[in-house]
Amino acid sequence: MAAGQLRRAWCITGLVIAVGASATGCGEEKEPPRYVGAAEVCDGLFKGPLAKTIESVTGATSFSWTSPKDMDRVVEGLKAGYESGNRWAEGGELCVLRPKRVASADRSRIWFNMSTPEDLEVSGDPGNRRDYTMGKLSQAVPRGASLYFECVSPQIEGSKERPLRIGGRFFHSGATAQNTPEHLAANVTIVHGASLAVAKKLQCENNGGLPEKPVLKPRT
């Protein structure tokens, strides 16, 4: 039997043919790239126009590769928190943006938690904060933004009577922070995109009340 045929036959049985110090595997997964662009980082969370927003806010175009399993961990964390009956629970980080050739302290983060009614109380310096009409509460500051929404989902027993309250937050380093309407709008656009992805993964009714495209209307 030819070497190629023998290798294929062994692959069918789940075996590996070793050649010297190396080995040829069957269906081995490729090593992930070390760095990816804004449209590929965080399992493609920022595909489309949002990729340019990420670049403008972070000042970077290349980021460390991140695990595609982060969304599942966040969703499971939120559901477990709801099922625990606690008023608050950590969902976890959905995305960590580590720009290439930038100090680790300058990374950006997006994370979610099960929120409490007190989280909906507007806080912070109004001179550095802008409030928007999206969700139950959405606001932006020079270094990030937050968005709260409620989820009724077939995945979450009891949520029709008691919706799951979710808070999403985006934070980036002060190096690129700006207190301008354009920058604040970009911050809240990013947290909206991440929150919408979580709402869809959870199958929230009406996407948790979040629009498909961010509505950047200030709350008066």
C-alpha positions as CSV (number, residue, x, y, z in Angstrom):
1,M,0.0,0.0,0.0
2,A,1.4,3.4,-0.9
3,A,2.4,5.8,1.9
4,G,-0.5,8.2,1.1
5,Q,-3.0,5.4,1.1
6,L,-1.6,4.0,4.3
7,R,-1.9,7.5,6.0
8,R,-5.5,7.9,4.9
9,A,-6.3,4.4,6.2
10,W,-4.8,5.1,9.5
11,C,-6.6,8.5,9.7
12,I,-9.9,6.7,9.4
13,T,-9.1,4.8,12.6
14,G,-8.1,8.0,14.4
15,L,-4.4,7.1,14.4
16,V,-1.4,9.3,13.6
17,I,1.6,8.3,11.6
18,A,4.8,9.5,13.2
19,V,7.8,10.3,10.9
20,G,11.0,10.8,12.9
21,A,10.5,13.6,15.5
22,S,7.4,14.9,13.7
23,A,3.8,13.6,13.4
24,T,1.1,14.1,10.8
25,G,-2.3,14.5,12.3
26,C,-5.8,13.8,10.9
27,G,-7.9,16.9,10.6
28,E,-5.6,18.9,12.9
29,E,-6.8,22.5,13.6
30,K,-4.5,25.3,12.3
31,E,-2.7,27.4,14.8
32,P,-4.6,30.7,15.3
33,P,-2.8,33.8,14.0
34,R,-1.0,35.9,16.6
35,Y,-2.6,39.2,15.4
36,V,-5.8,39.9,13.5
37,G,-7.6,43.0,12.3
38,A,-10.5,44.8,13.9
39,A,-13.0,42.9,11.8
40,E,-11.6,39.5,12.9
41,V,-10.8,40.1,16.6
42,C,-13.2,38.7,19.2
43,D,-14.6,36.1,16.8
44,G,-15.7,38.7,14.3
45,L,-17.8,40.7,16.7
46,F,-17.0,44.0,14.9
47,K,-17.4,43.0,11.3
48,G,-18.6,45.7,8.9
49,P,-18.7,49.4,9.7
50,L,-18.1,48.7,13.4
51,A,-14.5,47.7,12.6
52,K,-13.6,51.3,11.6
53,T,-15.2,52.5,14.9
54,I,-13.0,50.2,16.9
55,E,-9.9,51.5,15.0
56,S,-10.8,55.1,15.6
57,V,-11.5,54.6,19.3
58,T,-8.5,52.5,20.1
59,G,-6.1,54.1,17.7
60,A,-5.0,50.6,16.5
61,T,-5.6,48.4,13.4
62,S,-4.1,45.1,14.7
63,F,-5.0,43.2,17.8
64,S,-4.0,40.0,19.6
65,W,-6.1,37.0,18.6
66,T,-8.9,36.1,21.1
67,S,-10.8,32.9,21.8
68,P,-14.1,32.3,19.9
69,K,-15.6,30.8,23.0
70,D,-15.9,34.0,25.0
71,M,-19.5,34.6,23.9
72,D,-20.6,31.2,25.1
73,R,-19.0,31.8,28.5
74,V,-20.7,35.2,28.9
75,V,-24.1,33.8,27.9
76,E,-23.8,30.8,30.2
77,G,-22.6,33.1,33.0
78,L,-25.6,35.3,32.7
79,K,-28.0,32.4,32.6
80,A,-26.3,30.8,35.6
81,G,-26.5,34.1,37.5
82,Y,-30.2,34.3,36.8
83,E,-30.9,30.8,37.8
84,S,-29.0,31.3,41.1
85,G,-31.7,33.8,42.2
86,N,-29.1,36.4,43.2
87,R,-29.7,40.1,42.4
88,W,-26.3,40.4,40.7
89,A,-24.0,38.1,38.9
90,E,-20.9,38.3,36.7
91,G,-21.3,37.3,33.1
92,G,-17.7,37.8,32.2
93,E,-15.5,39.4,29.5
94,L,-16.8,39.2,26.0
95,C,-13.9,40.8,24.3
96,V,-10.4,42.1,25.3
97,L,-8.7,44.3,22.7
98,R,-4.9,44.2,23.0
99,P,-3.4,46.4,20.2
100,K,-0.2,45.2,18.6
101,R,3.0,46.8,20.1
102,V,1.0,48.6,22.8
103,A,1.5,48.2,26.5
104,S,-1.0,45.8,28.2
105,A,-2.3,48.6,30.3
106,D,-3.7,50.2,27.1
107,R,-6.0,47.3,26.3
108,S,-9.8,47.7,25.9
109,R,-12.4,45.5,27.5
110,I,-16.1,44.7,26.9
111,W,-17.8,42.7,29.7
112,F,-21.3,41.9,30.9
113,N,-23.1,41.2,34.1
114,M,-26.6,40.6,35.5
115,S,-27.5,44.0,36.7
116,T,-29.6,45.4,39.6
117,P,-32.3,48.1,39.5
118,E,-29.8,50.4,41.2
119,D,-27.5,50.2,38.2
120,L,-30.1,52.2,36.2
121,E,-29.6,55.2,38.4
122,V,-27.8,57.9,36.3
123,S,-24.4,58.7,37.9
124,G,-21.2,60.4,37.0
125,D,-20.1,63.9,36.1
126,P,-22.7,65.3,33.6
127,G,-20.0,67.4,32.1
128,N,-18.1,64.2,31.0
129,R,-21.1,62.0,30.3
130,R,-23.7,61.8,27.6
131,D,-26.9,59.8,28.0
132,Y,-28.7,58.1,25.1
133,T,-32.2,56.7,24.5
134,M,-31.2,53.1,23.7
135,G,-32.1,50.3,26.1
136,K,-33.1,50.9,29.7
137,L,-30.1,53.1,30.2
138,S,-27.2,54.0,27.9
139,Q,-24.4,56.5,28.5
140,A,-20.9,57.3,27.4
141,V,-17.9,58.9,28.9
142,P,-14.5,59.7,27.4
143,R,-13.1,56.3,28.4
144,G,-16.0,54.0,27.6
145,A,-19.8,53.4,27.7
146,S,-22.5,51.3,29.3
147,L,-25.8,50.0,28.1
148,Y,-28.5,48.2,30.1
149,F,-31.4,46.1,28.7
150,E,-33.8,43.4,29.7
151,C,-34.1,40.0,28.2
152,V,-37.1,37.7,27.9
153,S,-35.9,34.4,26.3
154,P,-37.1,30.8,25.7
155,Q,-33.6,29.9,27.0
156,I,-34.3,31.4,30.4
157,E,-37.2,29.8,32.4
158,G,-39.2,32.4,34.3
159,S,-37.9,35.4,32.3
160,K,-41.3,36.3,31.0
161,E,-42.4,37.1,34.5
162,R,-39.0,38.3,35.7
163,P,-36.8,39.5,32.8
164,L,-33.1,39.0,33.0
165,R,-31.5,42.4,33.5
166,I,-28.2,42.8,31.6
167,G,-25.5,45.4,31.8
168,G,-22.9,45.8,29.1
169,R,-19.8,47.9,29.6
170,F,-16.9,49.0,27.3
171,F,-13.7,50.5,28.7
172,H,-10.6,51.7,27.0
173,S,-7.4,53.4,28.0
174,G,-7.1,57.1,28.6
175,A,-4.5,57.4,25.8
176,T,-7.2,57.7,23.2
177,A,-10.0,59.2,25.4
178,Q,-11.7,62.4,24.1
179,N,-14.6,64.3,25.5
180,T,-16.2,65.1,22.2
181,P,-19.7,64.2,20.9
182,E,-18.2,62.1,18.1
183,H,-16.0,60.1,20.5
184,L,-18.7,59.6,23.0
185,A,-21.0,58.4,20.2
186,A,-18.4,55.9,19.0
187,N,-18.0,54.5,22.5
188,V,-21.7,53.8,22.9
189,T,-21.8,52.5,19.3
190,I,-19.3,49.8,20.3
191,V,-21.2,48.7,23.5
192,H,-24.4,48.7,21.5
193,G,-22.9,46.3,18.9
194,A,-21.6,43.9,21.6
195,S,-24.9,44.1,23.6
196,L,-27.0,43.3,20.4
197,A,-24.8,40.3,19.8
198,V,-25.4,39.0,23.3
199,A,-29.2,39.6,23.0
200,K,-29.3,37.6,19.8
201,K,-27.2,34.8,21.2
202,L,-29.7,34.6,24.2
203,Q,-32.7,34.8,21.8
204,C,-34.1,37.8,23.7
205,E,-37.5,38.8,22.5
206,N,-37.2,41.9,20.2
207,N,-33.5,41.7,20.8
208,G,-34.0,43.0,24.3
209,G,-35.5,46.2,22.9
210,L,-32.2,47.1,21.2
211,P,-32.3,48.5,17.6
212,E,-30.4,46.8,14.8
213,K,-28.4,50.0,14.3
214,P,-27.4,52.3,17.2
215,V,-29.7,55.2,17.9
216,L,-27.5,58.0,19.0
217,K,-30.2,60.3,20.2
218,P,-29.3,62.0,23.5
219,R,-31.7,61.5,26.4
220,T,-33.1,64.9,27.6
